[in-house]
Amino acid sequence: MLARRLSPVLTATAASVLAVAVLWPQLEAQAQRVRCQIHVTQAQVPGNLTERGLIAFARRHHAARLRESSEEELNSRVWRANAVFAFNQPPGDLEFHALFYDVTDGGRNFIREMSVFVSDRTQRTVLHRIQLPRPMFQPNKRIEMVVTLRRQEIGTTRFIIDGEEIRHSGQVDFTDEQARGGD
């Protein structure tokens, strides 16, 4: 009779132990999964910061909008910024990728990929200069930057790139010779 009462308890306990044994490697893998926080700033980064100080600086100066450079010709302008990649643990690789998408219309439209190389596999924080050139990048668009490591997305951030739109006057100028049909 005691065996009948203990049987459901033992069955439930055995099932729980089996479930934990099966799920443990997946839970452990998720706990050790590499993640990355990305901070984009146009502020001048001081050179004497510690790793913790660099992350704090980048958080304080995170830019939701990037301003473009001020060259005369529009197509030679760029958006320059510093990106601070803060990993929760060393990525264990010498290279990771930053992918840029235009998300203005809702979906992800791929623009460009940027490879980032590090000198030490144990590095957890990386400061990298980014440059987004025209005409590949268009002004007044919402950009999503996604960090991938071994083809896995590990971090993302969004920002807007502000800039001057190309203006078309609607006026066409011809010389007298061109108007008469001569080239």
C-alpha positions, 0 to 999 in steps of 0.5 A, a space after each residue: 500500500 505504501 508502494 502505491 502511494 509513493 509510486 506517483 511521487 517517485 514517478 514525478 521526481 524521476 520525470 523532474 530529474 530527467 527533464 533537468 538532465 535533458 535541459 541543463 546543457 541548453 540552460 547552461 549554453 544560454 547562460 554563457 551566451 555572448 551578448 554585446 551592448 553597442 553605444 554610438 557617440 560623436 563626442 571626442 573620446 578621452 584617451 586616458 579612460 579605463 575599460 569601465 570608464 569608457 563604457 560609462 562615457 559611451 553611455 552618457 554620450 550615446 547619440 540617438 542622432 548622428 550629424 553629417 560632416 560639412 563638406 561643400 559637395 553633398 556626395 562627399 559627406 560622411 557620418 563619423 562616430 565612435 562605436 563602443 562594443 561592450 561584451 558581457 564576456 570575452 568573445 573568444 574570436 579575433 573578428 566580429 561584424 557590424 551590419 547596417 540596415 535601413 529600418 525607416 520603412 519598417 523592414 530591414 534593408 541591408 546597406 553595408 557590413 563592417 568587419 571589426 578586428 581585435 588584437 586580443 581574444 580576451 578583450 571585452 570592450 572595443 572602441 572602433 571608429 565608424 564612417 558611413 559615406 554617402 551615397 551608400 547611406 542616405 540622410 534622414 534615415 533610421 539605421 539599425 546596427 547589428 553585431 554578429 559573432 560567428 553568424 549569430 546576432 549578439 547585439 543591436 542598436 538604432 540611431 538616425 542619421 541627420 543630413 541635408 537632402 539633395 535639392 533639385 531646382 527643376 530648372 534645366 539650363 542649355 547653352 544656345 548651341 545645345 538648344 539649336 541641336 549642336 553638341 
